[in-house]
Amino acid sequence: MSARRLRSLGVDPATGKEAFVVARSGGFLGALADAHALTSAVALVAVVGEVLETGEASEGELAAFVPSLHAALGECVDMIAVDAEADRE
């Protein structure tokens, strides 16, 4: 997991463009990217949970969440893997 990758810091409210960085694990920008990823994942879990709780969503509507859920899960798994790698060093 030592390969560097683009990490999102969120969307600039003035321009509507997403800001990306290549951040070192344990650095300030890495911490900001981690916080953004976790905040996004928490919001996504809340929205999907509400949709599932109502039980009225179609399969197509539920399928629309899959790419976002996959991306959020992947980001969280990467954070855990980087932390585990740092612990081994």
N, C-alpha and C positions, 0 to 999 in steps of 0.2 A: 504494500500500500504506500510505498514511499514515492510513487509517481505523483507528480504535481498535477492538479486538475483545477478547472475553473470552478469557483464557489460563488454562489449568489449572496449578495448583501441586501437584496431587496430591490424595490422599485423606487426610483427618484420621483417624488410627487410632482416636481416642477415639470419634468419632461415626459414622465410615463415610461422611461426606459429602465431596464433592469441593469443594475451595477454588478459586475463580476470582478473577482480578484483571484490571483494564484497565491494562496496563503500558506505559510509554514505552520505546521502543527505546533500548537502551544503559543503561537504569536497572537498579537492583538487582532489582526484581520481574521485569523483562523477562529478566534473566539467569537468575533462578530458574525462570521459565517455560520458557526455552530448555533449561535443563539437564533439567527434568522431561520435556519433549517428546523430547529426544534419548535419555534413559534409557529411556523407554517404547518408542521406535522400535527401539532396540537389542534390548530384550527381545522385542518382537514379531517382529523379524527372526529371532532365535534360535529362537523357538517354531515359526514358519512353516517355517524351514529344516529343523528336525528332522522336522516332519510331512512335508514334501516329500521328504526324504531316505529316509524309510521306504518311500515309494511305495505305502502301503496305505490312504490316506485316500480317501473317496468324494468325488464331485464336490460333494455337499451339504456335507460337512465342510470342504472347501476353500473353498466359497462363503461359509461362515460367517466366514472371515477377511477378506473383501473390505471390509466397512465399516470395520473397525479399520485395515487397511492403507491405505485411502483417507484416513482421518482423520490417520494418522501422516504419510503422504506430504504431505498438504496443509499440515500444521503445519511440516514441514521446508522445504517450498517457500516458505512465507510467511516463515520466518526468513531464508532466503537472499535473498529479494526485499527484505526490510527492510534487510539488510546491504548489498546492492548499491545501494539507494536512498541510504543513509547515505554510502556511498563517493562517490556522484556529487555530494553536497552540499558 
